[in-house]
């Protein structure tokens, strides 16, 4: 029995399928890039389900079980998307400790079945953690939308805070 042939390098064209040449970019890579890892894709799905359960728990009058499950899925998905080290370095920066403590404290309060108080704490912590991203988001939405009222509102909100 003949041993299998090694795959062609990325720079060569393959004619092993009877004269049908394959473009080198269509050949599989030897090592996956970080953005093509299936763990990150699973993390996106997990985060999406977490957001869904949080919204569904809010719709059902702050159901503590759905909110707790949504929180756990959201945090797990975040860990899977950006990794453990980057997640900890984001949450535990000195200037973000207040927002982190409110956010994670809210998660703990929700897990202890005080959903209304926990969600208020989480919301304050989320706004405190991501306040630097809101001007960028509002600027993008203001430029992308052609609705006169919304673009004026987004432009007004964009100028209220800076990223620095």
PyMOL commands that set and color helices and strands:
alter all, ss='L'
color gray80, all
select helices_A, chain A and resi 24-26+34-36+38-59+64-82+84-91+94-111+115-129+131-144+148-158
alter helices_A, ss='H'
color red, helices_A
select strands_A, chain A and resi 14-17+20-22
alter strands_A, ss='S'
color yellow, strands_A
deselect
rebuild
show_as cartoon
